[in-house]
Amino acid sequence: MADICKIKKVLTFHTARHTFSTTICLDNGLPIETLSKMLGHSDIKITQAYAKVSNRKIEEDVNKLNSILQ
């Protein structure tokens, strides 16, 4: 798949879980608790290893908070 998309990175199942967790779920507002259940994790700490907060999400949330506080 990486060759077809001309991506010069090895794509693994682990990479796919990171991408799904961060880009598709958390960046679109899905709570990490819901994501944890979707991934079948018994401990939310496992989910936190896959799902990182992106700079884009931080910016969106800060802007939202700024609007509320003004």
C-alpha distances in whole Angstrom, upper triangle without the diagonal:
4,5,5,6,8,8,11,11,10,8,10,12,15,13,12,16,17,15,16,19,20,18,19,22,24,24,25,28,27,29,28,30,29,25,27,28,24,23,26,27,31,31,30,30,27,25,27,25,21,23,24,26,24,27,26,27,30,31,31,33,36,36,37,39,41,42,43,45,47
4,5,5,6,5,7,7,7,6,10,12,14,12,12,16,16,14,16,19,19,18,19,22,24,23,24,28,27,29,28,31,29,26,27,29,26,24,27,27,31,31,30,29,26,25,26,24,20,22,22,24,23,25,25,26,29,30,30,32,34,35,36,38,40,40,42,44,46
4,5,5,6,8,9,9,10,13,16,18,15,16,19,20,18,20,23,23,21,22,25,27,26,28,31,31,33,32,34,33,29,31,32,29,27,30,31,35,35,34,33,30,29,30,27,24,25,26,28,26,28,27,29,32,33,33,35,37,38,39,41,43,43,45,47,48
4,5,8,10,12,12,12,15,17,19,17,16,20,20,18,20,23,23,21,21,25,27,26,27,30,30,33,32,34,32,29,31,32,29,27,30,32,35,36,34,34,31,29,30,28,25,26,27,28,26,28,27,29,32,32,32,35,37,37,38,41,42,43,44,47,48
4,5,9,10,12,11,14,16,18,15,14,18,18,15,17,21,20,18,18,22,24,23,24,27,27,30,29,32,30,27,29,30,27,26,29,30,34,34,32,32,29,27,28,26,23,23,24,25,23,24,24,25,28,29,29,31,33,34,35,37,38,39,41,43,44
4,6,9,11,11,15,18,19,16,16,20,20,17,20,23,22,20,21,24,26,24,26,29,30,32,31,34,33,29,31,33,30,28,31,32,36,36,34,33,31,29,29,27,24,25,25,26,24,25,24,27,29,29,30,33,34,35,36,39,40,40,42,44,45
4,6,8,9,12,15,16,13,14,17,16,14,17,20,19,17,19,22,23,22,24,27,27,30,28,31,30,27,28,30,27,25,29,29,33,32,31,30,27,26,26,24,21,21,21,23,21,22,22,24,26,27,28,30,32,32,34,36,37,38,40,42,43
4,7,9,13,16,16,13,15,18,17,16,19,21,20,19,21,24,25,24,26,29,29,31,30,33,32,28,29,32,29,27,30,30,34,33,31,30,27,26,26,24,21,22,22,24,22,23,24,26,28,28,30,32,33,34,36,38,39,40,42,44,45
4,6,9,13,13,10,12,15,14,13,17,19,18,17,19,22,23,22,25,27,27,29,27,30,29,25,26,29,26,24,27,27,30,29,28,26,24,23,23,20,18,19,19,21,20,21,22,24,26,27,28,30,32,33,34,36,37,39,41,42,44
4,6,10,10,9,11,14,13,13,16,18,18,18,20,22,23,23,25,28,27,29,26,29,28,24,25,27,25,22,25,25,28,28,27,25,22,22,22,19,17,19,20,22,21,23,24,26,28,29,30,32,34,35,36,38,39,41,42,44,45
4,7,8,6,7,11,11,11,13,15,16,15,17,19,20,21,23,25,24,26,24,26,25,21,22,24,21,19,22,22,25,25,24,23,20,19,20,18,15,17,18,21,20,22,23,24,26,28,28,30,32,33,34,36,38,39,40,42,44
4,5,5,6,9,10,11,12,14,16,16,17,19,20,21,23,25,23,25,22,24,23,20,20,22,19,16,19,19,22,23,22,21,18,17,19,16,13,16,17,21,20,23,24,24,27,29,29,30,33,34,34,36,38,40,40,42,44
4,5,5,6,9,10,10,12,14,15,15,17,18,20,21,23,21,22,20,21,20,17,17,18,16,13,15,16,19,20,19,19,15,15,17,14,12,14,17,20,20,23,24,24,26,28,28,29,32,34,34,35,38,39,39,41,43
4,5,5,6,9,10,11,12,14,15,16,17,18,20,22,20,20,18,19,19,15,15,17,15,12,14,14,18,18,17,16,13,12,14,11,8,11,14,17,18,21,22,22,24,26,27,27,29,31,32,33,35,37,37,39,41
4,5,5,6,9,10,11,11,13,14,15,16,18,20,19,20,18,20,20,16,17,19,17,14,17,17,20,20,19,18,15,14,14,12,9,11,13,16,15,18,19,19,22,24,24,25,28,29,30,31,33,35,36,37,39
4,5,5,6,8,10,10,11,12,14,15,17,19,17,19,17,19,18,14,15,17,14,12,15,16,20,20,18,18,15,13,15,13,10,11,13,16,16,19,19,19,22,24,24,25,28,29,29,31,33,34,35,37,39
4,5,5,6,8,10,10,11,12,14,15,17,15,16,14,16,15,11,12,14,11,9,12,12,16,16,15,15,12,10,12,10,7,8,11,14,15,19,19,18,21,23,23,23,26,28,28,29,32,33,33,35,38
4,6,5,6,8,9,10,11,12,14,16,14,15,13,16,15,12,12,15,13,11,14,14,17,16,14,14,12,9,10,9,5,6,8,11,12,15,16,15,17,20,20,21,23,25,25,27,29,30,31,33,35
4,5,5,5,7,9,10,10,12,15,14,16,14,17,16,12,14,17,14,13,16,16,20,19,17,17,15,12,13,12,8,8,10,11,11,14,14,14,17,19,19,20,22,24,24,26,28,29,30,32,34
4,6,6,5,6,9,10,11,13,11,13,12,15,13,10,12,14,11,10,14,15,18,18,16,17,14,11,13,13,9,8,11,12,13,16,16,15,18,20,19,20,23,24,24,26,28,29,29,32,34
4,6,6,5,6,9,10,11,9,10,9,11,11,7,9,12,10,9,12,12,16,15,13,13,12,8,9,10,6,5,8,10,11,15,15,13,16,18,17,18,21,22,22,23,26,27,27,29,32
4,6,6,5,6,9,10,10,11,10,13,13,10,12,15,13,12,16,15,19,17,14,15,14,10,10,11,8,5,6,7,7,11,11,10,12,15,14,15,18,19,19,21,23,24,25,27,29
4,6,6,5,8,10,11,13,13,16,15,12,15,17,15,15,18,18,22,21,18,18,17,14,14,14,11,9,9,9,8,11,10,10,13,14,14,15,18,19,19,21,23,24,25,27,29
4,6,6,6,9,9,12,12,15,13,10,14,15,13,13,17,18,21,21,18,19,18,14,15,16,12,10,12,12,11,14,13,12,15,17,15,16,20,20,20,22,24,25,25,28,30
4,6,5,7,5,8,8,11,9,7,11,12,10,11,15,15,18,18,15,16,15,12,13,14,11,9,11,11,11,15,13,11,14,16,15,15,18,20,18,20,23,24,24,26,29
4,5,5,5,7,7,10,10,8,11,13,12,13,16,16,19,17,14,15,15,11,11,13,11,7,8,7,9,12,11,8,11,13,12,12,15,17,16,17,20,21,21,23,26
4,6,8,10,11,14,13,12,15,17,16,16,20,19,22,21,17,18,18,15,14,16,13,10,9,8,7,10,8,6,9,11,9,10,14,14,14,16,18,19,20,22,24
4,6,9,11,14,12,11,15,17,15,16,20,20,23,22,19,20,20,16,16,18,16,12,13,11,11,13,11,8,12,13,10,11,15,15,14,16,19,19,19,22,24
4,6,9,11,10,10,14,15,14,16,19,19,21,20,17,19,19,15,15,18,16,12,13,11,12,14,12,9,11,13,10,10,14,14,13,14,18,17,17,20,22
4,6,8,7,7,10,11,11,13,15,16,18,17,14,16,16,13,13,16,14,11,13,12,13,16,15,12,14,16,14,13,17,18,16,18,21,21,20,23,26
4,5,5,6,9,10,11,13,15,14,16,15,11,14,15,11,12,15,14,11,12,12,14,17,16,13,14,17,15,13,17,19,17,17,21,21,20,23,25
4,5,5,6,9,10,10,12,11,13,11,8,10,11,7,8,11,10,8,10,10,13,16,17,13,15,18,17,15,18,20,19,19,23,24,23,25,28
4,5,5,7,9,10,11,10,11,10,7,10,11,9,10,13,13,11,13,14,17,20,20,17,18,21,20,18,21,23,21,21,25,26,25,27,30
4,5,5,6,9,10,10,12,12,10,13,13,10,12,15,14,12,15,15,18,21,20,17,19,22,20,19,22,24,22,23,26,26,25,28,31
4,5,5,6,9,9,12,11,9,12,11,7,10,12,10,9,12,13,16,19,19,16,18,21,20,19,22,24,22,23,27,27,26,29,32
4,5,5,6,5,8,8,6,9,8,5,8,11,10,9,13,15,17,21,21,18,20,23,22,21,24,26,25,25,29,30,29,31,34
4,5,5,6,8,9,9,12,11,9,12,14,13,13,16,18,21,24,24,21,23,26,25,23,27,29,27,27,31,32,30,33,36
4,5,8,11,12,11,14,12,10,13,15,13,13,16,18,20,23,23,20,23,26,24,23,27,28,27,28,31,32,31,33,36
4,6,9,11,10,12,10,8,11,12,10,11,15,17,19,23,23,21,23,26,25,24,28,29,28,29,32,33,33,35,38
4,7,9,10,12,10,9,13,14,13,14,17,20,22,26,26,24,26,29,28,27,30,32,31,31,35,36,35,37,40
4,5,7,9,6,7,10,11,11,12,16,18,21,25,25,23,24,28,27,26,29,31,30,30,34,35,34,36,39
4,7,9,8,9,12,13,14,15,18,21,24,27,28,25,27,30,29,28,30,33,32,32,35,36,35,37,40
4,5,6,7,9,11,12,13,16,18,22,25,26,23,24,28,27,25,28,31,29,29,32,34,33,34,37
4,5,5,6,9,10,10,13,15,18,21,22,20,20,24,24,22,24,27,26,25,29,30,29,30,34
4,5,5,6,9,10,12,14,17,21,22,20,20,24,24,22,24,27,27,26,29,31,30,31,35
4,5,5,7,9,12,15,18,21,23,20,21,25,25,24,26,29,28,28,31,33,32,34,37
4,5,5,6,9,12,15,18,19,17,18,22,22,20,23,26,25,25,28,30,29,31,34
4,5,5,7,9,13,16,18,15,16,19,20,18,21,24,23,23,26,28,27,29,32
4,6,7,11,13,17,19,17,18,21,22,21,23,26,26,26,29,31,30,32,34
4,7,10,12,16,17,16,17,20,21,20,23,25,25,26,28,30,30,32,34
4,7,9,13,14,12,14,17,17,16,19,21,21,22,25,26,26,28,31
4,6,9,11,10,11,14,15,14,16,19,19,20,22,24,25,26,28
4,7,8,6,7,10,11,11,13,15,16,16,19,21,21,22,25
4,5,5,6,9,10,11,12,14,15,17,18,20,21,23,25
4,5,5,6,9,10,11,12,14,15,16,18,20,21,22
4,5,5,6,9,10,11,12,14,15,17,19,20,21
4,5,5,6,9,10,10,12,14,15,17,18,20
4,5,5,6,9,10,10,12,14,15,16,18
4,6,5,6,9,10,10,12,14,15,17
4,6,5,6,9,10,11,13,14,16
4,5,5,6,8,10,11,12,14
4,5,5,6,9,10,10,12
4,5,5,6,9,10,11
4,5,5,6,9,10
4,5,5,6,9
4,5,5,6
4,6,5
4,6
4
